[in-house]
């Protein structure tokens, strides 16, 4: 499962310092039921689509310093790609020269472009009334996998959803599931 963490770091345009120098300390990852995720630190709940199955949290890669985290990974059932369909992770944006959410979205965009991927322009995305950004991209080689990153900041931490699917219709359904996120407390915009 360490490979999953490394894959997420590479896809998001992170360096080997992905888990290092992170002031967003994550000692707990939230709680999940068969079809919902709640995180009091982030202050939201997410009911995920029925076709997704939660990966056992004990099998997710861990940052030994507890400063960044993959909070959950959801797999399509039955699996048709070799990576999770939805991954939520957090890290400290202050480790980058441009610590803004849009700067982070540009890092995702630039990394996708380096991997010979087709990317769209960064678009604003309203996540439960919070200002996030969306980047769509697809791999240019092998079996096509469409990807969408939804990223923004909560409580000084970069919060990123990575969505992956074979078809645009599946991506659209995953994006719509994020639009249904409910806040458990008020967040500044």
N, C-alpha and C positions, 0 to 999 in steps of 0.2 A: 504494500500500500504506500510505501515511501515513494514509489514511482508516480502514484496519483498526485501526491503533493508536489513533486518536481514538475510534473506535467502542468499543473495549475500555475506554478511559478513561471514556467516558460511561456505559456499561453498569455499570461497577463503582462508579459514584458518585464518580468522581474529578473534580478541578477541572483548570484549565489547568496546575496545578503537578504534574500526573501524573508527569512525569519529573524534575521539579526537586526540590531539597532531599532527595535520596535517598542515604543512606549505604550502601545495599546495592549495591556496585559489581559490575557484570556485564560482564566483558570477554569471556567465553566463554559460549556458550549450551548446552553439552553436545554430545553426539554422537548421530546418528541413523543407523539403517539403514532398509531398506525398511519394517520393521514394528516397530521398537523405538527407544526414546529412553533414554539414560543420561546422568546429570548427576552427576559426582563431587562438585561443590560442595554440591548438595542431598543427595547420598548415596542416590539411588534410581534404579531402572530401571522403565520402563513399556513393556509390550508392547501396542501399540494394535490395535484390531479390524481385521480384514482389509478391511472396507468403507471404511476411511479411508486417504487419500493425503496424505502429507506435502507441505506447501508448501515450495518452494525457499527456504531460509533467507536467501539473498541478497536475496530480494524482501520480506522482513519489514521493517516499519518499525524504525528504530534510534533509540535515545536518543543524541544526539550526545555527551552527557556520560558515557555508559556506566554510568549509575547505576540504571537500571531496564531491564527487557527483556521482550519477548515471546520466550519460549524456543522455542516451536513453535506452528504452526497446522496442523490436520488437517482436510481436506475430505472429505465423504462423496462416494463415487463410485458412480453418477453424482450430480452436485449437484442438490439439490432446494430449497436455500435459498441466499441470496446472501452468507452469512457462514460462516466455518469452523464445523465441528461441535464441535471441541475446540481450545481455546487455553489454553496455559500461560503465565502471566506472573508476574513478581515485582516488588516495589517495597518501599520503606522505610516501614514503618507509623508510624515516629516523626514523620512530617510531620503526623500527625493528632492532635487533642486526646486521643482515646481510641486508643492505639496497640495495643490488644489484638486478638487474632484475632476475638473476638466483636464488638468494636467495628467492625471492618472488615466483618464479615458484616452488621451493622446498616446500614452505609453502602450496601451492595449492595441490601438490602431497601428502604431509603428511596428510593434512586434508581429502582428498579423501580416503586415506588408513585407517584412523580412522573410517570412515563411512562405512566400509566393502565394499569399492568400488574396482574395478579392475582398475589399473592404468598402463600407459605406461611410458617409460623413457622420461625424458625431452629432447626435440629436439629443435635445433635452428630453427627459423622461420624468413624469410625475409619479413618484412612488409614495402613495398614501399622503399626498400633500407635501412631500419633501422633494427638493430639486436633485435629481439624479441625471445620469447621462447614459445613452445607449450607443453601442457600437456593434454593427452587424458585419460578419466576415465569414468566409468559407475557404476551406482548403482547396488548393488548386491541383493537387495530385491525389491519386488513389480514389477510393470510394468517397463520394462527396459527403461531407459532414458540414452542415450549416451551424454557425455559432452566433450567439448574441451575448454581449456583456452588458449588464446593467450595473452601474457603479456610482457611488456617491458617498457622502460622509455623514456619520452619525456619531455624536459625542467625541469628535476629533479622530475617529478611526475611519479608514476607507472600508466600505462594505461593498462587496462585489458578488453579484450573481452571475455565474457562467452557465449559459443554456446551450445545449447541443441537440441536434436532431437531423434526420435524413431529409425532411421536407420542410418547405416554408410554412405549410399548414401546421405542422407539429411545433415549429418555433413560435408561430403566432399564438397557439394554445398555451404554450409555456409563458409567453409574455403576458397574456391575459390573466393567467393564474397569479402573476406578480401584481397586476393591477388590483387584485382583490385583497392584498395585504391590508391588515387592520392595525392601527396604532393602539398600543396599550397605554400610552401616555403622550402628551404633546411634545413635539420636537420643534426646534427653531427651523425655519426654512433655509 
